[in-house]
Amino acid sequence: MERVVVGITGASGSIYGKRCIEVLVSKGYGVELVVSEVGKKVFEYELQIPFNRFVSSLPEDLVNVYSPEDLFAPISSGSYPVKGMVVIPCSAGTLGHIVSGSTVNLIHRAADVNLKEKRPVVLVLRETPLNRVHAENILKAIDVGATVLPASPAFYGRPKTVEELVDFVVDRALTHVLGRGLGLFRGWTL
Ligand SMILES: Cc1cc2nc3c(=O)[nH]c(=O)nc-3n(C[C@H](O)[C@H](O)[C@H](O)COP(=O)(O)O)c2cc1C
């Protein structure tokens, strides 16, 4: 079974992270999940679901959940085999930690080791507008091999629901982690 590290941070857009996990699990991928402390609070605020209830709804055989403080977790090591990592949504703060190499929590550390192992690391950044620090950090992230994928859905598929907008971003992000699209949205056709 292929496994993907999923980090959820305290940027707005917890719905992207939740859907990303659900899609991965539905396709039979294993998920190594880390949610930052603020990420849990924003998740509960935006989705109105207790985080622990969400975790208990996930299949135990496919999903491992780690505390962001648990730097002894297997995903702290580059030798732990995963396909890649997605941080969804990714705050400007976590972007800054990742590009500076300051591995304060397990999301930063897992991104750090996946980058050194040259595996896909996709950062679904959610912030607007961008200041110069954000823009410089985006450039640094691209320079060190990460994919910066703004949470910026397209409208050419004429989406009717929030779920369709979310699926666009989740599919684009997972395409870059897995190397293949999951068919969650209709691609561009005339
Ligand atoms: C409701 C709420 C929404 C937020 N939305 C964003 C956001 O969209 N982008 C962002 O960079 N930070 C956002 N923040 C701020 C981050 O949560 C904050 O910078 C935090 O330190 C990020 O830490 P983390 O990356 O470890 O989760 C938001 C905070 C709250 C409480």
The ligand as a MOL file (V3000), in Angstrom:
LIG
                    3D

  0  0  0     0  0            999 V3000
M  V30 BEGIN CTAB
M  V30 COUNTS 31 33 0 0 0
M  V30 BEGIN ATOM
M  V30 1 C -9.8130 31.1970 11.8460 0
M  V30 2 C -8.3860 31.3890 11.4210 0
M  V30 3 C -8.0750 31.4150 10.0800 0
M  V30 4 C -6.7530 31.5910 9.6620 0
M  V30 5 N -6.4900 31.6000 8.3240 0
M  V30 6 C -5.2170 31.6910 7.9120 0
M  V30 7 C -4.9190 31.5970 6.5210 0
M  V30 8 O -5.8020 31.4580 5.6760 0
M  V30 9 N -3.6130 31.6360 6.1530 0
M  V30 10 C -2.5990 31.7490 7.0660 0
M  V30 11 O -1.4400 31.7490 6.6550 0
M  V30 12 N -2.8550 31.8420 8.3930 0
M  V30 13 C -4.1290 31.8010 8.8420 0
M  V30 14 N -4.4050 31.8570 10.1800 0
M  V30 15 C -3.2890 32.0490 11.1040 0
M  V30 16 C -2.5800 30.7490 11.4540 0
M  V30 17 O -3.4600 29.8590 12.0930 0
M  V30 18 C -1.3940 31.0830 12.3820 0
M  V30 19 O -0.4190 31.8150 11.6620 0
M  V30 20 C -0.7670 29.8600 12.9910 0
M  V30 21 O 0.3320 30.2370 13.7780 0
M  V30 22 C -0.3290 28.8720 11.9550 0
M  V30 23 O 0.3030 27.7900 12.6250 0
M  V30 24 P 0.3950 26.3620 11.9420 0
M  V30 25 O 0.9120 26.5870 10.5730 0
M  V30 26 O 1.3460 25.6170 12.8190 0
M  V30 27 O -0.9730 25.7800 11.9830 0
M  V30 28 C -5.7150 31.7260 10.6270 0
M  V30 29 C -6.0410 31.6670 11.9770 0
M  V30 30 C -7.3480 31.5130 12.3650 0
M  V30 31 C -7.6520 31.4600 13.8470 0
M  V30 END ATOM
M  V30 BEGIN BOND
M  V30 1 1 1 2
M  V30 2 1 2 3
M  V30 3 2 2 30
M  V30 4 2 3 4
M  V30 5 1 4 5
M  V30 6 1 4 28
M  V30 7 2 5 6
M  V30 8 1 6 7
M  V30 9 1 6 13
M  V30 10 2 7 8
M  V30 11 1 7 9
M  V30 12 1 9 10
M  V30 13 2 10 11
M  V30 14 1 10 12
M  V30 15 2 12 13
M  V30 16 1 13 14
M  V30 17 1 14 15
M  V30 18 1 14 28
M  V30 19 1 15 16
M  V30 20 1 16 17
M  V30 21 1 16 18
M  V30 22 1 18 19
M  V30 23 1 18 20
M  V30 24 1 20 21
M  V30 25 1 20 22
M  V30 26 1 22 23
M  V30 27 1 23 24
M  V30 28 2 24 25
M  V30 29 1 24 26
M  V30 30 1 24 27
M  V30 31 2 28 29
M  V30 32 1 29 30
M  V30 33 1 30 31
M  V30 END BOND
M  V30 END CTAB
M  END
